[in-house]
Amino acid sequence: MTVFDHLETQLLDAHSRRTRRSMPRPAPRRIVAFAAAVAAVAAIAVAALSAGSGTSAPTPAAQPGDIVPPVAPGRTTVAVLNGSGRPGAAGRVATELADRGWTIGTVDNYTDRSLETSCVDFVPGRSAAASRIAKEIGIYNVLPATRLMTELAGPKAGVIVIVGADQAR
């Protein structure tokens, strides 16, 4: 005997005219109809979520052996920062890159103006362009850009060239 049965017995004892009634059992058709309605709502929700998301799976990164499309210089914005301390070094490198077809963005001074060696930094997805630029102008250091670099270069820059004393001739 459960606690609820005990409570019901007490209530029946307190009210002698009441009789014990059994709980109505749901009809089998009602159970089937309810289950069908729940299944229909779930199917509609899943279809709406998968069709309405509007996003596709991210494109996987290139793997060794994959064919990588050629780099189009006009589609990559290059920022040039002078870290050599010599006036005009960034402008000279920016002009050289523009003559080769690259889109030039920010041309400014770098925070450290005593760099001995130049480097080329890149944002995600622009490593091939950075490698090509480095090869074209004779720079051997190609690195992913840090947050500081991207802030100095501006939001549109995909590649950042930092001119050191070796490129400031």
Secondary structure, 3 states (H helix, E strand, C coil): CCHHHHHHHHHHHHCCCCCCCCCCCCCHHHHHHHHHHHHHHHHHHHHHHHHHCCCCCCCCCCCCCCCCCCCCHHHCEEEEEECCCCCCHHHHHHHHHHHCCCEEEEEEECCCCCCCCCEEEECCCCHHHHHHHHHHHCCCCEEECCHHHHHHHCCCCCEEEEECCCCCC
